[in-house]
Amino acid sequence: MGKKCVYREVGLKQPELFCRNHYQQTYKCNHCHPKGGDKIIVSKVPTSPIFPHSYFSSSVLAKIIVDKYGMAVPLNRQKMFFKHLGLPMDTNKMSRAIIKLSEQLEFVYNELTKILLKNPVIHMDETPFQVLEEKNRSKSYFWVMRSTEEFSNQQIAVFSYSSNRKQENISELVGDYTGAIMCDGYNAYSSEMYPQITFGSCLVHIRRHFTDITKSLQQGKESSALKAVKLLMRIFEKEKNFEYQSATEKAQKRKLYLKECIDKFYNFLETIINPSGKLKRAVEHAQKFRSRLEQIYEIGELPLSNNAAEQVIRLSTLIRKNSLFAKSTAGARASAIFYSLVQTAKLNKLDIFKYFNYIFSLLEKRENVKVEAYLPWNPEVKKICAK
């Protein structure tokens, strides 16, 4: 009479470990030395562990990196996971492995930074991070640079560790960069200090000061802050409906259609008489960064907000909550490198476990592989590591 599928369900196979044995062949010639004195030849080993005399294979290392920097799983929890599978792990060994791996992959990190800084516009932001080795434990930072979602040569995110939040970090990170930087209102992003750089202003940060005020209002109550938020929302809505083929065309449309909305917002702020408290700070903040905001009329690549940078930072804040701190500056620098590689792989729509398994296998070969072979947009990488 036949059959039909009544329902479907998803099953789960528990991960399992396996042992991969690597053999090396030994040869002797039966004809070269018939009277003895045979010459023994040993074949070349196709690959060798990244760390000699270690059971850390490329797949085990990829699992450690992905869980820590892609899933925010601390090493002590990973230790329990591997123990459950039957593999004894030590958090100190895992930490040392992460640091050594980061050192071997630093040339890839440097190449990503170099390519990123060729873009006419980048995002920049910073987030606090605790490092026990530092004297001022609560004052360390990760600085983040990211390519814009539009008009960039490649999608890249680069994290850098610093023991402080000083202005000098910007010059150390961007060097002689002469493009534009989308950032928040932190005073380190100074046009006086860096006249060769054009700084934009995040419209979301400007709006946030007014939005925070509206959250404390009674529902349905009109206020100057609420009117300001509505005027700012109109700017985002108008740009969302733009159609353009180039950054130049986008800048032209902004001048034609957004300028009117932005002028209307600032004209409204002038009508607010004697603002005080939070409203006064919100108005002053908006007025302070008006000239930076208006750079969007000239630079089409400049986005309206710094959200793209904040999105790549978000996972690092979750890891910070779970792992709390790094013990050493070497560990913090290693984290910066792996944050960069993980987020860049994600931005390029790669399966991050496949990606790290692949690039670690390249390291195992001990060959002079060009840096291009490690980059997420390499055709071979995309073919093997696509989701």
JOJO-V551382 format. One record per residue. N is the residue number from 1. OMEGA is omega in degrees with one decimal (999 if undefined). BURIAL is b if it has 9 or more other C-alpha atoms within 8 Angstrom, else e. Layout:
n->(N N)
omega->(OMEGA OMEGA)
burial->(BURIAL BURIAL)
//
This chain:
n->(1 2 3 4 5 6 7 8 9 10 11 12 13 14 15 16 17 18 19 20 21 22 23 24 25 26 27 28 29 30 31 32 33 34 35 36 37 38 39 40 41 42 43 44 45 46 47 48 49 50 51 52 53 54 55 56 57 58 59 60 61 62 63 64 65 66 67 68 69 70 71 72 73 74 75 76 77 78 79 80 81 82 83 84 85 86 87 88 89 90 91 92 93 94 95 96 97 98 99 100 101 102 103 104 105 106 107 108 109 110 111 112 113 114 115 116 117 118 119 120 121 122 123 124 125 126 127 128 129 130 131 132 133 134 135 136 137 138 139 140 141 142 143 144 145 146 147 148 149 150 151 152 153 154 155 156 157 158 159 160 161 162 163 164 165 166 167 168 169 170 171 172 173 174 175 176 177 178 179 180 181 182 183 184 185 186 187 188 189 190 191 192 193 194 195 196 197 198 199 200 201 202 203 204 205 206 207 208 209 210 211 212 213 214 215 216 217 218 219 220 221 222 223 224 225 226 227 228 229 230 231 232 233 234 235 236 237 238 239 240 241 242 243 244 245 246 247 248 249 250 251 252 253 254 255 256 257 258 259 260 261 262 263 264 265 266 267 268 269 270 271 272 273 274 275 276 277 278 279 280 281 282 283 284 285 286 287 288 289 290 291 292 293 294 295 296 297 298 299 300 301 302 303 304 305 306 307 308 309 310 311 312 313 314 315 316 317 318 319 320 321 322 323 324 325 326 327 328 329 330 331 332 333 334 335 336 337 338 339 340 341 342 343 344 345 346 347 348 349 350 351 352 353 354 355 356 357 358 359 360 361 362 363 364 365 366 367 368 369 370 371 372 373 374 375 376 377 378 379 380 381 382 383 384 385 386 387)
omega->(179.1 -179.4 176.6 177.6 -177.3 176.3 177.6 174.2 179.7 175.3 -178.6 173.9 179.8 176.5 178.5 177.9 173.4 -179.0 177.1 -179.8 177.6 -177.4 176.5 -178.3 174.6 -175.1 166.8 -179.7 -179.4 -174.7 -174.1 -175.3 -176.5 -177.6 179.4 -178.2 -178.2 176.2 -179.1 178.7 179.2 -178.6 178.5 176.4 -176.0 176.6 175.5 -178.5 176.1 177.0 -178.4 178.6 179.8 175.5 176.3 175.3 179.4 -178.6 177.3 178.2 178.5 178.2 179.5 -178.1 -177.2 -179.7 -177.8 -171.8 176.5 -177.0 177.8 178.6 -179.1 -176.4 -180.0 175.6 176.0 177.4 179.3 179.2 -178.9 177.1 177.8 178.7 179.9 -179.9 179.2 -178.4 177.6 -176.0 178.5 177.9 178.8 179.1 179.6 178.6 178.8 -179.5 -179.8 177.5 -179.7 178.4 179.7 -178.6 -177.9 -180.0 175.3 177.4 180.0 178.7 177.2 178.7 -179.5 -179.7 -179.7 -175.1 172.4 179.2 179.0 179.4 174.2 171.0 176.4 179.7 179.1 -178.6 -177.2 179.4 -176.8 176.0 -173.5 -178.0 -179.5 179.9 177.1 -168.2 -175.5 -172.1 179.5 -175.2 162.4 173.1 -174.7 171.5 -178.2 174.8 177.3 -178.5 177.3 169.1 178.2 178.5 175.1 176.0 -173.6 170.4 -177.9 175.6 175.6 -179.6 173.8 179.8 -177.7 -179.3 -174.3 -178.2 -176.2 178.7 -176.8 179.9 178.0 -177.4 -173.3 177.2 -179.0 179.4 -177.7 180.0 179.9 179.8 172.1 -173.7 175.2 -174.1 -179.9 -171.4 175.5 177.6 -169.2 175.8 177.9 180.0 -177.3 -176.8 -179.4 -179.0 173.1 179.7 174.1 178.0 -177.4 -179.6 177.3 177.4 176.6 -179.7 -174.7 179.5 178.3 179.6 178.7 178.5 -176.8 -179.2 -179.1 -178.9 173.5 -176.5 177.3 -178.1 177.9 177.8 177.3 179.8 -179.9 177.6 178.3 179.1 -180.0 178.4 178.5 178.1 179.5 179.5 179.2 -178.3 -180.0 -178.2 -179.8 -178.1 179.1 169.6 -176.3 -178.5 -176.2 177.6 179.1 179.7 178.8 178.6 178.6 179.8 176.0 179.9 -178.4 -169.3 -178.6 -176.9 179.5 -179.7 -179.2 176.7 179.4 178.1 -177.4 174.8 178.1 179.7 179.5 -178.5 179.3 -174.0 176.9 177.1 -179.7 175.6 -177.4 -179.6 178.5 179.4 179.6 179.8 -179.6 178.6 -180.0 -179.2 -179.1 -174.3 -179.5 -177.2 177.2 178.9 -175.9 172.3 -179.2 177.5 -177.3 -175.6 -177.8 -179.9 -177.1 180.0 179.2 -175.3 177.2 -177.1 -177.4 177.7 -179.5 179.3 -179.9 176.9 -169.9 -178.6 179.9 177.6 176.8 177.0 179.3 178.7 -177.3 -176.0 175.0 -174.3 168.9 -178.9 -172.5 175.3 176.8 177.1 178.6 178.0 176.6 178.3 179.1 -179.8 -177.4 170.1 -177.7 -177.6 179.5 -176.7 177.9 176.4 178.3 180.0 178.7 172.5 176.5 168.0 -169.2 175.8 178.2 -177.8 -178.5 174.9 -179.2 -176.1 174.8 176.6 174.7 178.0 -179.1 -176.0 179.6 179.8 178.4 179.6 -179.4 -176.5 -179.6 -178.7 -178.1 -172.6 -173.1 -178.7 174.4 -176.9 179.9 177.4 -179.6 -179.7 -175.0 -168.9 179.7 179.4 999)
burial->(e e e e e e e e e e e e e e e e e e e e e e e e e e e e b e e e b e e e e b e e e e e e e e e b b b e e e e e b b b b e b b b b b b b b b b e b b b b e e b b e e b b e b e e e b e b e e b b e e b b e e b e e b b e b b e b b b e b b b e b e b b b b b e b b b b b b e b e e b e b b b b b b b b b b e e e b e e b b b b b b b b e e b e e e b b b e e e e e e e b b b b b b b e e e b b b e e e e e b b b b b b b b b b b e b b b e b b e e e e e e e e e e b b b b b e b b e b b b e b b e e e e e e e b b b b b b b b b e b b b e b b e b b b e b b e e e e e e e e e b b b b b e b b e e b b e b b e b b b b b b b b b b b b e b b b e b b e b b b b b b e b b e b b b b b e b b b b b b b b b b b b b b b b b b e b b b b b b b b b b b b b b b b e e e e e b e b b b b e b e e b b e e b b e)
//
